Amino acid sequence: MKRKLLSLLSTVGAALVFSGCQNVEPWEKGLLADYTMRADRDAMHDTMSEHIYFSREASSGGRGVGASGCGCN
């Protein structure tokens, strides 16, 4: 019983320590809004990622479409 309680407390403690909560100050938000922080800054990478994704899924269309391309919808 003590071992189970100790395991639970250590898990909860680790979750609190490694949770990664961070307050962003107003003057730091400009760095996060920089062009280099955007996920879609490289058009070639986006095109290749979408090609690989749709080749694996055997479907075509936008990512927002809920169908799988199998014709079952």
N, C-alpha and C positions, 0 to 999 in steps of 0.2 A: 504494500500500500504506500509506503514512504517513497519507494522507487518511482511509482506511478505519479505521485504528487510532485516529486522533484523533477521528473521529466516534463510534466505539464508546466511547471513554473519556469523551467529553463527555456522551453519552447516559446512561452508567452514573453519572457524577457528578451529572447533573441529577436522576436518579431518587433518588439518595441524599439530595440537598439538599432536594428537594421531596416527600419521602415522607410527611411529616406525622405522624411518630411523636411521640406525646406521652404522658408519664407522668402519670397522674392521682393526685394525693395523696388520702389518705383524707378529709381535711377538705373537699376539692373535690367529692367524690362526691354530697354533699347538693344541690349546685347542679344536677348532671346528673339527679338524681332528681326535680326539681321538676315540678309539673304543667304548666308552660308548655313543658317540653322534650318532652312526650309527642306522638307523631305522631297519636294518635287523640283529642285533646282536643276537637276540634270535630266534633260528631255530624253537623251539616248538611254540612260539607265531605266527610266520609267517605261520606255517603249520595249526594251528587252525584258524587263520584269513582267510586263503584261503578256508578252509573247510566250514566255516560259510558263506563266500561270495558266493561260488558256490552252497551251499545248498539253499540259499535264491534265487539265480538267476535261479536255476534249469538248470544249464549248467555245462559243464566241459571243461577243457583245460586251456591254459595260460591266464593271464590277458591281454595280448596284442592282443588277438583275438577279432575282432569286432563283431562277431556273438553273438546272445543271447541264442542259444541252442534250439530255437523253431522249427528249420528246415525251416524257411521262407527265408533264404538267398540262 
